[in-house]
Amino acid sequence: QVQLVESGGGLVQPGGSLRLSCVASGITFRIYSMGWYRQAPGKQRELVATISSSGTINYADSVKGRFTISRDHAENRVYLQMNSLQPEDTAVYYCNVKRLLTSTHYWGQGTQVTVSS
C-alpha cells in the first residue's frame, strides 16, 4: 500500500521560508515523477512543482524563482524549499507521486502552509 507522508508546514510571516518534506513508502513500481500540489480555500488544486525520474523539473509560474524542488531517488523523498513566501501561497500542500506507464496519481494527506503577519 502506497503511503505518502508530508511534514514541514506551518505559520510563517510574509517574506519568510519553509521547507516541506515528503517520504513515499510501499512503492513497488517505477515512478514517473514526484511533486507538490496545493489547494487554497475555495480554489481548485493546482500544480506547484514536479520533478521527474529523469530530472526534468516543472514549476508553476507563480512560484518560479522562489521555490525549489529536489528529490532523493533512492529514498523516495521529495522536498520543496519555499522562500519569499507571500499570503497568496497560503494553502494545503499535497505530496504527489505519478506512476510510470499507468499515470496513476498517489496523494499525501496534506500539510497546511499559512503565510500571515
C-alpha positions, 0 to 999 in steps of 0.5 A: 500500500502506497503511503505518502507522508508530508511534514514541514508546514506551518505559520510563517510571516510574509517574506519568510521560508519553509521547507516541506518534506515528503517520504513515499513508502510501499512503492513497488513500481517505477515512478514517473515523477514526484511533486507538490500540489496545493489547494487554497480555500475555495480554489481548485488544486493546482500544480506547484512543482514536479520533478521527474525520474529523469530530472526534468523539473516543472514549476508553476509560474507563480512560484518560479524563482522562489521555490525549489524542488529536489528529490532523493531517488533512492529514498523516495523523498521529495522536498520543496524549499519555499522562500519569499513566501507571500499570503497568496501561497497560503494553502494545503500542500499535497505530496504527489507521486505519478506512476510510470506507464499507468499515470496513476496519481498517489496523494499525501494527506496534506500539510497546511502552509499559512503565510500571515503577519 
